[in-house]
């Protein structure tokens, strides 16, 4: 089965570039995903040879999974909510700590069509990427469109942020 059309070309180009950049620096990668439900690791593993870089993907759609699998604080979830900068950063830290990987990227957001509010509208996504021993890069994004468009835009944003992180550090 040919899966080259599963993701938009922009996503697969970024996935390939991220894999190449990580491979050149001998870095292993993990993802921690909520609103994308595994699409980021799916996009990465669509590329042949990705196993030399991709270690694992955590799909932590439920708050309990974020706590159990990634160590996101229950206080964080109660105070800031699952869709927050603090949660995205803790997802990165947890993925790095639990996987032993060099790079982790995380996303949490509201893909819709329901679940949004005035404070946290549909399309709001928190994207974070970090390197072991380094700082965590973060972006808050608001993507338009339906559920599929928001999720694919999130994949693209996460891959771009992680690529920027890898290319920007020695």
ABEGO torsion letter per residue (X at the ends): XBAAAABBAAAAAAAAAAAAAAAAAGBBBBBBBBAAGGAAAAAAAABBGAAAABABBBBBABAAAAAAAAGBBAAAAAAAEABBAAAAAAAAAAAAAAAGBABBBBBBBBAOABGBBAABBBGBBBBBBBBBGBBBBBBBBBBBEBAAAAAAAAAAAAAAAAAAAAAABX
